Amino acid sequence: MKMLKTGLMAFFCLVLIICSTTPVFAGIEVTNIYPLTDNFSSDYHYPAWSPDGKQITYMNDQAIWIMDADGSNPHFIYDGMKWDGDPCFSADGKEIYFASESRKPRSSTYINLFKMNVDGSNITQLTDGADRRSPSISPDGSMLAYLSNIAGNYDIWVMDITNKSHRQLTFTSEDEGKPSWSPDGGEIIYSLKGNLWLTDVELDTSWQITHGTSNDVDPFFLPSGEKIVFISDRGGETNLWLIDTEDDERQLLTDDRKVEVSPAVGPYGKKIVFGAKANETFDFWMLEMENPEAKDEVSDINIEDTNVDVTENENVALTSENNQNMDEGSSGLLGKINNNLALFAGGLVLGIILFLVARLIFRKM
């Protein structure tokens, strides 16, 4: 009996230690989902956030539009009287990259990449020739990833913004899906044959993220870089899903019968705009969430905690260096400390409960 009690005590102590130190998946709590647009006569596609989270650019009726993040003030900024789509903001928010249909004399139609100011002025063509579409700017604004079928099918390429050089990243015989950058700019995520893949931009190495028979498409990183939102038809309906890049933990974000496409995560990790076909056309919907890994908005940051010199009556611009320092200092280090404390506290409480149960059992024995 003594040996049995000793063994049971050792077992419960082991459970206590494990529960106190094992991390728990930090889930995302969806707090609200609502329609952002409601125009049954138009089709809304390819939403993309501005870096400050105040505006969304998109394609509507084959033209480039822009609106405030709450759905107000929608207006078109470019209509070339042909197919124009796939818009995304530049890293500084001053320009918009997009794809537009082109045609040379006595040649077939193809799609090229362009850029323009956010008011639709100063349009500049960036590529010429075979199809190039779905532009995605790197977080530091130095490279533009895109799809091109110049090699026979759609592969992922990157263009150096400064010297305009182009480099092919993927070399498969199948069409890759729209590319999206990781927050640190080191990787690009995309879909291939119904699964999600990552490619290291410097090493040109790729690896598969999801496996299975479902169709996983349209991936987009959350700002922490630890989770990816994507569209999947697992379960029979297309919904927004979340996957943790570390432990492959998955979470269903939406659960309805709408056809959903093209999620774009806001720059602070608290909102996702996506397309949904509830009737005959696609409208935009907004998903709001409680995200323990979300960033603070610029308006919530104490200027005294940054390295920006402030003088009275002078406009203050937060540079990318300042933003990086703040991300690493506030939402990075403090966020990790808070998350670790929360996980430790939860495990400790569970461990104490198990310990008390064990004591009751031993007393009865």
C-alpha positions as CSV (number, residue, x, y, z in Angstrom):
1,M,0.0,0.0,0.0
2,K,2.8,2.4,0.8
3,M,4.5,1.7,-2.5
4,L,1.1,2.3,-4.3
5,K,0.7,5.7,-2.5
6,T,4.2,6.7,-3.3
7,G,3.7,5.8,-7.0
8,L,0.4,7.7,-7.2
9,M,2.0,10.7,-5.5
10,A,4.9,10.7,-8.0
11,F,2.4,10.4,-10.9
12,F,0.3,13.4,-9.7
13,C,3.5,15.5,-9.2
14,L,4.6,14.7,-12.7
15,V,1.2,15.8,-14.0
16,L,1.4,19.0,-12.0
17,I,4.8,19.8,-13.5
18,I,3.6,19.1,-17.1
19,C,0.4,21.1,-16.7
20,S,2.4,24.1,-15.2
21,T,4.9,24.2,-18.1
22,T,3.1,23.0,-21.2
23,P,1.8,25.9,-23.4
24,V,-1.8,26.1,-24.4
25,F,-2.9,27.1,-27.9
26,A,-3.8,30.8,-27.7
27,G,-7.0,30.7,-29.6
28,I,-8.6,33.6,-31.5
29,E,-12.0,34.7,-30.2
30,V,-14.3,36.0,-33.0
31,T,-16.3,38.9,-31.6
32,N,-18.2,40.1,-34.6
33,I,-18.8,39.4,-38.3
34,Y,-20.8,41.9,-40.4
35,P,-21.2,43.0,-44.1
36,L,-18.9,45.8,-45.1
37,T,-20.5,46.3,-48.5
38,D,-24.1,45.6,-49.6
39,N,-24.4,46.2,-53.3
40,F,-26.0,43.2,-55.1
41,S,-25.3,44.7,-58.5
42,S,-21.5,44.8,-58.0
43,D,-18.7,42.2,-57.5
44,Y,-16.1,43.1,-54.9
45,H,-12.7,41.2,-55.0
46,Y,-9.1,41.3,-53.9
47,P,-9.2,43.5,-50.7
48,A,-5.9,44.9,-49.4
49,W,-5.3,47.0,-46.3
50,S,-3.3,50.2,-46.1
51,P,-0.3,50.0,-43.7
52,D,-2.0,52.3,-41.2
53,G,-5.2,50.2,-41.3
54,K,-7.4,53.2,-42.3
55,Q,-8.2,52.3,-45.9
56,I,-8.9,49.2,-48.1
57,T,-8.2,49.1,-51.8
58,Y,-10.0,46.5,-53.9
59,M,-11.4,45.6,-57.3
60,N,-15.0,46.4,-58.2
61,D,-16.5,45.9,-61.7
62,Q,-13.0,45.5,-63.2
63,A,-11.7,48.8,-61.8
64,I,-9.5,49.8,-58.8
65,W,-11.4,51.3,-55.9
66,I,-10.6,52.5,-52.4
67,M,-12.7,53.0,-49.3
68,D,-12.3,53.7,-45.6
69,A,-11.9,50.7,-43.4
70,D,-15.4,51.0,-42.1
71,G,-16.8,50.7,-45.6
72,S,-17.5,54.4,-46.0
73,N,-16.4,56.8,-48.8
74,P,-16.0,54.2,-51.6
75,H,-14.7,55.7,-54.8
76,F,-12.8,54.4,-57.8
77,I,-9.3,55.6,-58.5
78,Y,-8.5,53.9,-61.8
79,D,-10.5,52.5,-64.6
80,G,-8.6,51.6,-67.7
81,M,-11.8,50.5,-69.4
82,K,-10.5,46.9,-69.3
83,W,-9.7,44.3,-66.6
84,D,-7.9,46.0,-63.7
85,G,-7.5,44.2,-60.4
86,D,-5.2,42.6,-57.7
87,P,-4.4,45.9,-56.0
88,C,-2.1,46.3,-52.9
89,F,-0.7,49.2,-51.1
90,S,3.0,50.0,-51.1
91,A,4.8,49.6,-47.8
92,D,4.6,53.3,-47.1
93,G,1.0,53.6,-48.1
94,K,1.7,56.2,-50.8
95,E,1.2,54.0,-53.9
96,I,-0.9,51.1,-55.1
97,Y,0.4,48.2,-57.2
98,F,-2.1,46.5,-59.4
99,A,-2.5,44.3,-62.5
100,S,-4.0,45.5,-65.7
101,E,-5.0,43.9,-69.0
102,S,-2.8,44.9,-71.9
103,R,-2.7,44.2,-75.6
104,K,0.0,44.8,-78.2
105,P,-0.9,45.2,-81.9
106,R,-1.4,41.8,-83.6
107,S,-0.9,40.0,-80.3
108,S,-3.0,38.3,-77.7
109,T,-4.2,39.9,-74.5
110,Y,-2.0,39.6,-71.4
111,I,-1.8,41.1,-67.9
112,N,1.0,43.3,-66.6
113,L,1.9,45.0,-63.4
114,F,1.5,48.7,-62.8
115,K,1.8,51.2,-59.9
116,M,0.1,54.6,-59.2
117,N,-0.4,57.1,-56.5
118,V,-3.3,56.5,-54.1
119,D,-5.3,59.2,-55.9
120,G,-4.9,57.3,-59.3
121,S,-2.2,59.7,-60.7
122,N,1.2,59.0,-62.0
123,I,0.5,55.5,-63.5
124,T,3.7,53.6,-64.3
125,Q,4.0,50.2,-66.1
126,L,6.4,47.8,-64.3
127,T,6.3,44.7,-66.6
128,D,5.7,43.8,-70.2
129,G,5.1,40.6,-72.0
130,A,3.6,37.4,-70.5
131,D,1.0,37.4,-67.8
132,R,2.2,38.9,-64.5
133,R,-0.4,39.4,-61.8
134,S,-1.3,39.2,-58.0
135,P,1.4,41.6,-56.8
136,S,2.4,41.6,-53.1
137,I,4.9,44.0,-51.6
138,S,7.4,42.9,-49.0
139,P,7.1,44.5,-45.5
140,D,10.2,46.7,-46.1
141,G,9.0,47.7,-49.5
142,S,12.1,46.4,-51.3
143,M,10.6,43.5,-53.3
144,L,7.4,42.8,-55.1
145,A,6.2,39.2,-55.3
146,Y,3.9,38.2,-58.1
147,L,2.6,35.4,-60.3
148,S,3.8,34.9,-63.8
149,N,3.2,32.3,-66.5
150,I,6.3,33.2,-68.5
151,A,7.7,29.7,-67.8
152,G,4.6,28.0,-69.0
153,N,2.4,28.0,-65.9
154,Y,1.9,30.4,-63.0
155,D,5.0,30.4,-60.7
156,I,6.0,32.9,-58.1
157,W,8.6,35.5,-59.0
158,V,10.0,38.5,-57.1
159,M,11.1,41.9,-58.5
160,D,13.7,44.1,-56.9
161,I,12.0,47.5,-56.6
162,T,15.2,49.4,-56.9
163,N,17.0,47.8,-59.9
164,K,13.9,46.2,-61.5
165,S,15.5,42.8,-61.7
166,H,13.3,39.7,-61.7
167,R,13.9,36.3,-60.1
168,Q,11.9,33.1,-60.3
169,L,11.2,31.4,-56.9
170,T,9.1,28.4,-57.7
171,F,9.5,25.9,-60.5
172,T,6.6,23.5,-60.3
173,S,4.5,22.2,-63.2
174,E,1.3,23.3,-61.5
175,D,-0.1,26.8,-61.0
176,E,0.8,28.4,-57.7
177,G,-1.8,30.7,-55.9
178,K,-1.5,34.3,-54.9
179,P,1.7,35.0,-52.9
180,S,1.7,36.7,-49.5
181,W,4.7,37.7,-47.4
182,S,5.6,36.7,-43.9
183,P,5.8,39.7,-41.5
184,D,9.6,39.5,-41.3
185,G,9.9,39.4,-45.1
186,G,11.8,36.1,-45.1
187,E,9.2,33.8,-46.5
188,I,6.3,33.8,-49.0
189,I,3.2,31.7,-48.5
190,Y,0.9,30.5,-51.2
191,S,-1.3,27.6,-52.3
192,L,-0.4,24.7,-54.6
193,K,-2.6,21.8,-55.6
194,G,-5.0,22.5,-52.7
195,N,-2.4,22.8,-50.0
196,L,-0.4,25.6,-48.4
197,W,3.3,26.0,-49.0
198,L,6.1,28.3,-47.8
199,T,9.1,29.4,-49.7
200,D,12.3,30.9,-48.2
201,V,13.1,34.0,-50.3
202,E,16.8,33.8,-49.8
203,L,17.4,30.1,-49.9
204,D,14.8,29.3,-52.6
205,T,13.6,26.3,-50.6
206,S,10.0,25.3,-50.2
207,W,8.1,23.1,-47.8
208,Q,4.4,22.1,-47.4
209,I,2.3,23.4,-44.5
210,T,-1.0,21.6,-44.9
211,H,-1.7,18.0,-46.2
212,G,-5.0,16.4,-47.1
213,T,-7.8,16.2,-49.7
214,S,-9.4,19.6,-48.8
215,N,-8.8,22.7,-50.9
216,D,-6.7,25.1,-48.9
217,V,-6.2,28.5,-50.6
218,D,-5.7,32.2,-50.1
219,P,-3.3,32.1,-47.1
220,F,-2.4,35.3,-45.3
221,F,-0.1,35.7,-42.2
222,L,-1.2,37.4,-39.0
223,P,1.2,40.1,-37.9
224,S,2.8,37.9,-35.3
225,G,4.0,35.5,-37.9
226,E,2.9,32.6,-35.8
227,K,-0.6,32.0,-37.4
228,I,-2.0,31.9,-40.9
229,V,-5.6,32.6,-42.0
230,F,-6.7,30.8,-45.1
231,I,-9.8,29.5,-47.0
232,S,-10.6,25.8,-46.9
233,D,-13.5,23.6,-47.9
234,R,-12.8,21.0,-45.2
235,G,-16.1,20.0,-43.7
236,G,-17.9,20.6,-47.0
237,E,-18.2,24.4,-47.0
238,T,-15.7,27.1,-47.7
239,N,-14.8,28.9,-44.5
240,L,-12.0,30.9,-42.9
241,W,-9.6,28.8,-41.0
242,L,-6.6,29.5,-38.8
243,I,-3.5,27.4,-38.5
244,D,-0.6,27.7,-36.1
245,T,2.8,27.4,-37.9
246,E,4.5,25.9,-34.8
247,D,2.2,23.0,-33.8
248,D,-0.3,22.7,-36.7
249,E,-3.2,23.6,-34.4
250,R,-6.3,24.6,-36.4
251,Q,-9.2,26.8,-35.6
252,L,-12.5,27.5,-37.5
253,L,-13.2,31.2,-37.7
254,T,-16.5,31.2,-39.8
255,D,-19.2,28.6,-40.1
256,D,-21.8,29.4,-42.7
257,R,-22.9,28.5,-46.2
258,K,-21.5,31.5,-48.0
259,V,-18.7,31.1,-50.6
260,E,-15.8,32.9,-49.0
261,V,-12.6,34.1,-50.7
262,S,-9.5,36.3,-50.4
263,P,-9.0,37.1,-46.7
264,A,-6.8,40.1,-45.9
265,V,-5.6,40.6,-42.3
266,G,-5.5,44.1,-40.9
267,P,-2.1,45.4,-40.0
268,Y,-2.8,45.1,-36.3
269,G,-4.1,41.6,-36.3
270,K,-7.6,42.4,-35.0
271,K,-9.7,42.4,-38.2
272,I,-10.0,40.3,-41.4
273,V,-11.8,41.6,-44.5
274,F,-12.8,38.9,-46.9
275,G,-15.1,38.3,-49.9
276,A,-18.3,36.3,-49.5
277,K,-21.0,35.3,-52.0
278,A,-24.2,35.2,-50.1
279,N,-26.4,36.0,-53.1
280,E,-25.4,36.3,-56.8
281,T,-22.5,38.6,-56.3
282,F,-19.5,39.0,-53.9
283,D,-19.6,41.5,-51.1
284,F,-17.0,42.3,-48.5
285,W,-17.4,41.1,-44.9
286,M,-15.5,42.1,-41.8
287,L,-14.4,39.7,-39.1
288,E,-13.4,41.3,-35.8
289,M,-11.5,39.2,-33.2
290,E,-9.9,39.2,-29.8
291,N,-6.3,38.2,-30.6
292,P,-3.8,37.8,-27.8
293,E,-1.0,38.3,-30.4
294,A,-2.4,41.5,-31.9
295,K,-0.3,44.7,-32.2
296,D,-1.1,48.1,-30.7
297,E,-2.4,50.7,-33.1
298,V,-0.2,53.7,-33.7
299,S,-2.7,56.0,-32.0
300,D,-2.4,53.9,-28.9
301,I,1.4,54.2,-28.6
302,N,3.0,56.6,-26.2
303,I,5.2,58.9,-28.3
304,E,7.5,59.4,-25.2
305,D,8.4,55.7,-25.4
306,T,9.7,56.1,-29.0
307,N,13.0,57.5,-30.3
308,V,11.2,60.2,-32.3
309,D,12.1,63.8,-31.6
310,V,8.9,65.8,-31.0
311,T,8.8,69.6,-31.1
312,E,5.7,71.7,-30.5
313,N,3.4,72.3,-33.6
314,E,5.5,69.9,-35.7
315,N,4.1,66.9,-37.6
316,V,5.6,63.6,-36.4
317,A,6.3,60.8,-38.8
318,L,7.0,57.3,-37.4
319,T,9.7,55.7,-39.5
320,S,9.9,52.0,-40.3
321,E,12.9,51.9,-37.9
322,N,10.8,53.4,-35.1
323,N,7.9,51.0,-35.8
324,Q,10.3,48.0,-35.8
325,N,11.7,49.1,-32.4
326,M,8.2,49.5,-31.0
327,D,7.0,46.2,-32.3
328,E,10.0,44.4,-30.8
329,G,9.8,46.3,-27.5
330,S,6.0,46.5,-26.8
331,S,4.1,43.9,-28.7
332,G,7.1,41.6,-29.1
333,L,8.8,41.3,-25.7
334,L,6.0,42.3,-23.4
335,G,3.5,40.3,-25.4
336,K,5.6,37.2,-25.1
337,I,6.0,37.8,-21.3
338,N,2.3,38.4,-20.8
339,N,1.4,35.3,-22.8
340,N,4.0,33.1,-20.9
341,L,2.7,34.4,-17.6
342,A,-0.9,33.6,-18.6
343,L,0.0,30.1,-19.7
344,F,2.0,29.5,-16.5
345,A,-0.8,30.7,-14.3
346,G,-3.3,28.5,-16.0
347,G,-1.1,25.5,-15.8
348,L,-0.3,26.2,-12.2
349,V,-4.0,26.4,-11.2
350,L,-4.7,23.1,-12.9
351,G,-1.7,21.5,-11.2
352,I,-2.8,22.7,-7.8
353,I,-6.3,21.3,-8.3
354,L,-4.8,17.9,-9.3
355,F,-2.6,18.0,-6.2
356,L,-5.5,18.6,-3.9
357,V,-7.4,15.8,-5.5
358,A,-4.4,13.5,-5.0
359,R,-4.3,14.5,-1.3
360,L,-7.9,13.6,-0.8
361,I,-7.3,10.2,-2.4
362,F,-4.3,9.5,-0.3
363,R,-6.2,10.4,2.9
364,K,-8.9,7.9,2.1
365,M,-6.3,5.3,1.4
